[in-house]
């Protein structure tokens, strides 16, 4: 139980990668606060874990984040681990991209990191081994077509983690990014549907289009991302900071 009694906040903790991370942290004894917009999925995951609560919030809104973190502290105490996992991935040609889609993606994928990191920072700096792990993407270190806002926001997410790592290198706080390739989540399922709808390809053909980037020719499992995230949260990982770690089957960046 290497994380016993440590309070971990996981945004987007109601499904996919976030839920897998919550389960991994729970195996090491962490107290968990799962944050997201939809209460039912959060509560469903929290109910399966020994020390977990569900708190609804809009991570793109600072007042909502501050209120959620205050509620989390009231139950589990100061925050020792922050997992920034919530995100969206709209797709479409850049030439026809509505400004609203750009703004929304930046708000959820990048502005939310500012809100969450700054709101939790006093706790994280006071912790014996504070940890920030942001779930970015291979899109944070390379480009993909038809997802320009997502690519830009994930590049920004990695940049923010590197900046925090440099600024707080003299403390016990580390900040890292985990960069999954295409992962077996609801977001990727929707991407497959979109490809099929717009190109007429079958579901299998659409899946093959996504997995061609992975030399292993498969989707990454959420539990693989969770295992890397857990490793970064452990006390023994104190020298790992400012990194963007790919979990992508050998995809060339």
Secondary structure as UniProt FT lines:
FT   TURN            2..5
FT   STRAND          7..11
FT   TURN            12..14
FT   HELIX           16..27
FT   TURN            28..29
FT   STRAND          31..36
FT   HELIX           39..46
FT   TURN            47..48
FT   TURN            50..51
FT   STRAND          52..56
FT   TURN            59..60
FT   HELIX           62..76
FT   STRAND          79..84
FT   HELIX           94..96
FT   HELIX           99..106
FT   HELIX           107..111
FT   HELIX           112..126
FT   TURN            128..129
FT   STRAND          131..135
FT   HELIX           138..140
FT   TURN            145..146
FT   HELIX           148..167
FT   TURN            168..170
FT   STRAND          174..180
FT   HELIX           186..199
FT   HELIX           203..211
FT   TURN            212..213
FT   TURN            215..216
FT   HELIX           222..233
FT   HELIX           235..237
FT   TURN            238..239
FT   STRAND          244..247
FT   TURN            249..250
//
